[in-house]
Amino acid sequence: MSFDLASIVRPNILALKPYSTARDEFSGSDAPRIMLDANENPYDTGYNRYPDPHQRDLKARIAILKGVLPDQVFLGNGSDEGIDLLVRALCRPGQDSIVIQPPTYGMYEVAAGIQDVAVQRVPLTADFQTDTQAVLAAIQPNTKLIFFCSPNNPTGNRLDREPIVQIASRFPGIVVVDEAYGDFDPAGSFLPGLDQIPNLVVMQTFSKAWGMAGVRLGMLFASKEIIQILSKIKAPYNLSSLAQQAALNGLDYSHVVKGLIDLTRQERARLSQELVTIPAVRKVWPSDANFLLIEVAGGRKAYDYLLANGIVTRDRSSVVKDSIRITVGTADENTRVLEVLRQYQP
Ligand SMILES: *Cc1c(COP(=O)(O)O)cnc(C)c1O
């Protein structure tokens, strides 16, 4: 099936003329010039100038790191901005729909709800993989987006590649692969497939492995045509100078981040091996991310017990029976989790 972006973008968005910032109308360096175009405060506070609305320096660095072109990169105030803009760019309120595969990340549904867009739920299989036939069967003429989360939150596993490739080739809308935890599983990334699959969007973030959740910086990779649509509807200065600078600084520490990813993976293995020896723990799901989903006798009761002992986990029993999601912490934190859980009486 050939992919025609113009036929799936909302007509008003296609026709929209974006706001032109002062920095668009004059984009040269401000170094030796007198800048009186943006009604900024002229006295230097360190932050008195508007940030680069196109985040050129940061995109250039990220593009090199990820092996894509700078015009295949969109940067948002967290991945959540990317999710929201995709829904708003493509889905007409009250008419269009998205497909999600529960149990999965909650923001896809919230973004759709804000826009009055219907959500079709196609549950993952018993081992939390894509139900290819069911997803294909769910596609309606007005389905615009299919969300895949890999490694999936809250289950932790990587999704198989083949179903996603197959669905993308048969779907006229956009397939989104949310790789928020992709740094813990680089071999599973869809980024190398970006040029082969025209209707693919890959999302990553600085919030997890990079240790910069407080910066609020999400990355979205796609064809330059898709990136152009999202760039045109974003808030002009969506990333503050502080966020852009913090990310540029953080990129200098990618070797440290790599070491922390290895450490987290080791700790995940230890936590997982120890958890299965605890009788109350009925199941430890395999994880390609920085957390473990476990089924534990009593479910919510185990969550409350951990909480009473000063350990905050995520109760997921409403989406996976008797399950809690535990983030892999430091070695000491993980040891404490194991100690406390060993004392738990369901
Ligand atoms: C944590 C997470 C994100 C990250 O969102 P940010 O807005 O970038 O912090 C995105 N998707 C999933 C599935 C997540 O778990």
The ligand as an SDF file (V2000), in Angstrom:
LIG
                    3D

 15 15  0  0  0  0  0  0  0  0999 V2000
    8.1820    7.2620   30.3540 C   0  0  0  0  0  0  0  0  0  0  0  0
    7.5330    7.0530   29.0390 C   0  0  0  0  0  0  0  0  0  0  0  0
    7.5650    8.0420   28.0600 C   0  0  0  0  0  0  0  0  0  0  0  0
    8.3330    9.2880   28.3080 C   0  0  0  0  0  0  0  0  0  0  0  0
    7.6000   10.3930   28.2850 O   0  0  0  0  0  0  0  0  0  0  0  0
    8.3180   11.8030   28.4420 P   0  0  0  0  0  0  0  0  0  0  0  0
    7.1820   12.7260   28.1840 O   0  0  0  0  0  0  0  0  0  0  0  0
    9.3900   11.8710   27.3620 O   0  0  0  0  0  0  0  0  0  0  0  0
    8.9050   11.8780   29.8030 O   0  0  0  0  0  0  0  0  0  0  0  0
    6.9880    7.7850   26.8370 C   0  0  0  0  0  0  0  0  0  0  0  0
    6.4160    6.6000   26.5760 N   0  0  0  0  0  0  0  0  0  0  0  0
    6.3920    5.6190   27.4940 C   0  0  0  0  0  0  0  0  0  0  0  0
    5.8060    4.3210   27.1510 C   0  0  0  0  0  0  0  0  0  0  0  0
    6.9270    5.8230   28.7570 C   0  0  0  0  0  0  0  0  0  0  0  0
    6.8600    4.8540   29.6710 O   0  0  0  0  0  0  0  0  0  0  0  0
  1  2  1  0
  2  3  1  0
  2 14  2  0
  3  4  1  0
  3 10  2  0
  4  5  1  0
  5  6  1  0
  6  7  2  0
  6  8  1  0
  6  9  1  0
 10 11  1  0
 11 12  2  0
 12 13  1  0
 12 14  1  0
 14 15  1  0
M  END
$$$$
